[in-house]
Amino acid sequence: MHLTSLLLALQQFSGATEIEIPRLDEVAVVDGVLDERAWSDAALIDGFRQYEPADGRPAAERTEVRVWYAPDAIWFGITAHDSEPQSIRATRADRDNIGDEDHVVIYLDTFLDRRRAFFFGVNALGVQLDGVRSEGASSAGRAFGGGTDTSPDFAFESSGRPTTGGYVVEVRIPFTSLRYPAGREMSWGLNIERKTQRTGYVDVWPDVRRASASFLAQGGTLTGLHDLERGVVWEMQPFTTVNMPGARADGRWERASPDPSAGVNARLGFTSFSLDATLNPDFSQIEADAGQITVNERFALFLPEKRPFFLEGIELFSTPGQLVYTRRIADPLGGAKLTGKAGSTSIAYLAAVDRHADAEDRRALFNVARMRHDIGTSSLVGVTVTDRTILDGPGYNRVAAADARIVFGGLYYAEGQIGGSWTDDGAGRRSSPIWEAELDRTGRAFGFNYQLNGVGEEFRTQAGFVNRSNVVSARASNRFTYYGQPEAALERVTLFFRPERLWTHTGFGRDGALEGTENANVSFRLRGDWELQARVARDFVELDPGDYALLETVTSSGPQPYVPLDRVSGPTIELSGSTPIYQRFDASASVGGGRVAIFAEGGEGSARSVSASVALRPNPSVRLALGTSYERIDRVLDGTEFARTLLPRLRAEFQPTRAFFLRSIVEYRAERRSALRDARTGDPLRIGGDLDPFERTAAFAANGMQVELLASFEPTPGTAAFLGYGVSFAETDAFAFDRLTRMNDGLFLKLAYQFRR
């Protein structure tokens, strides 16, 4: 390779592409028409390259981006050329729901730290998508770290319009919606991404490659920024809510009197820091969490954070090991939060008083702090401290941990964490460690991720999400990827192979593994954005007799101590596929089955599962989504049914304008489980010493429907009117419908207005 070519390649890999943008004292109208004089003087960005499904190739469609800035905002004008403009996918979707449509996303790394970026997306009709992209660590609001979090909302203007040659979008991002370092002159990181749904292709600027430990580290750089006019941003959001709940008690329907409430959120936004406070916040859920099948689950399930107060700067609380999980603060009386960055150090602190922290209805004070310091281009070290102290009596839980993420060789990162918890819940003081080690290679054709994580026997985190203690888990994930030639029918094949093992923390290095799996997953991406996947695995689990010590087998000769199976193992298989995102619909489906452990009775089961979904878009204002999940587990002993769950869900949206929409969600749950039985003989089980079966061992069925209706008017983030109604029904026979009994309901009204200066 010639020296010049080598230097250019190194410059591209380091993300050193620089664009100097002009400062213009101009005024433009955000209308999707780039006809003002400022656009002719703007800097031009083109030369997009493909990132999905194969990186480094020339983009199939041309994209041109013009950028300039005024004293108070930065402007982007994007012309997305398309050889088949009639096939562009775009609807008047609700905010952040444009992932299945043609759209463009702008990533602004305002601190130029290559670790975090604000992103702003727009579809062909100007509907907005926004949030924060971060590199590495588990999120305080999501189950996995890294990637993008669309929960935060920022105030910005956008407009889009289809054209005869594609579409044009115009974006104005005020500096008051951003945080950046104090200083007269600065440079920002920039990545731009375009998704063409007809092909499923993603094009990027600059030429970001898959063989890298960081997406943002390969970004370009905007230079020429100086004398930005932002000042201190002051926000005040008073709000009022009214709830009218109803419930059935002793066969009679009773409705409570209207329960009005008022509160306020406040924010001071400095250049690089934000101070937030809330008093009597409204944390009611506007949308219920999607139903999940839980009949054979042993541990708590993660639910994402959706509440506005927690979302500002939530990415700065990200830690390995999920040590911060803000949904632990269930019903705050009030709270305050400081988030921001000074130089190379990020700081995040949250304090809140939870009104109903436990079964005894006691209050608890939460203090959560996270500090992170950047090292080099992409590495960092961090410290996390959390404290939950009961205010109305004794009891506390404290966690402290240090972590580091070291990126090296372009493709690799090593991450580690070590810490512990100290707990006193009235039964004595105890402590335990938590630790983690991870090594990752993100290569184009070959990658791996190896992890070894430990959670001590008495480790507790009442401000985080660690759903299982006294375990050591190991996994070795290996990925192999084949890329087809341009225009080929098979665009990409990816094979994952991942063995896993789990031991007790107290027996690690001495005892055998309690659980494990060897699984392989192969996915095929076909031209036109068809996806097919197959997964095969062999799982095993050792059953602990101590978990069943209270159970007895009821035999003809009297009760006998129950002895569960020693071990359950066997193969499982799952097949799934999805269609392209067509203009009017898309669909996906999966089927699976195999050997599973029946944890409630310590036995062996055969599981079958089916899930399917279809999304319909008959016109730009109407969106329908219908999905269903089905699972049945039979006993291997005699083929009888242990449990069955059927969970259909319908979501319908009508959105005539970007600010106003109507939504309905209907979900039905038909769930049943038979009485527990001896896994060896089939005899009934009961709780030892009881004359009658305890509720835990008896058969049960739960059939019912939940309906949610919502009318929303939200012209800008923070200013909104919500009118909602939710009702739940129950019935004895599944899907009888004519015998549905209303069990509880609620009418909900919320009015909020955000003052901003």
Secondary structure by P-SEA (a helix, b strand, c coil): ccaaaaaaaaaaaaccbbbbbbbccbbbbccccccccccccbbbbcbbbbccccccccccbbbbbbbbbcccbbbbbbbbbbccccccccccccccccccccbbbbbbcccccccbbbbbbbcccbbbbbbbbbcccccccccccccccccbbbbbcbbbbbccccbbbbbbbbcccccccccccbbbbbbbbbbbccccccccccccccccccccccbbbbcccccccccbbbbbbbbbbbbbbbbbcccbbbbccbbbbbbbbbbbbcccbbbbbbccccccccccccccccccccbbbbbbbcccccccccccccccccccccccccccccbbbbbbbcccbbbbbbbbbbccccccbbbbbbbbbbbbbbcccccccbbbbbbbbbcccccbbbbbbcbbbbbccccccccccccbbbbbcccccccccccbbbbbbbcccccbbbbbbbbcccccccccccccccbbbbbbbbbbbbbccccccccbbbbbbbbbbbbbccccccccccccbbbbbbbbbcccbbbbbbbbbbbbbbbbccccccbbbbccccccccccccbbbbbbbbbbccccccccccccccccccccccccccccbbbbbbbbbbbbcccccbbbbbbbbbbbbbbcccccccbbbbbbbbbbbbbcccccbbbbbbbbbbbbcccccccccccccccccccccccccccccccbbbbbbbbbbbcccccccccbbbbbbbbccccccccccccccbbbbbbbbbbcc
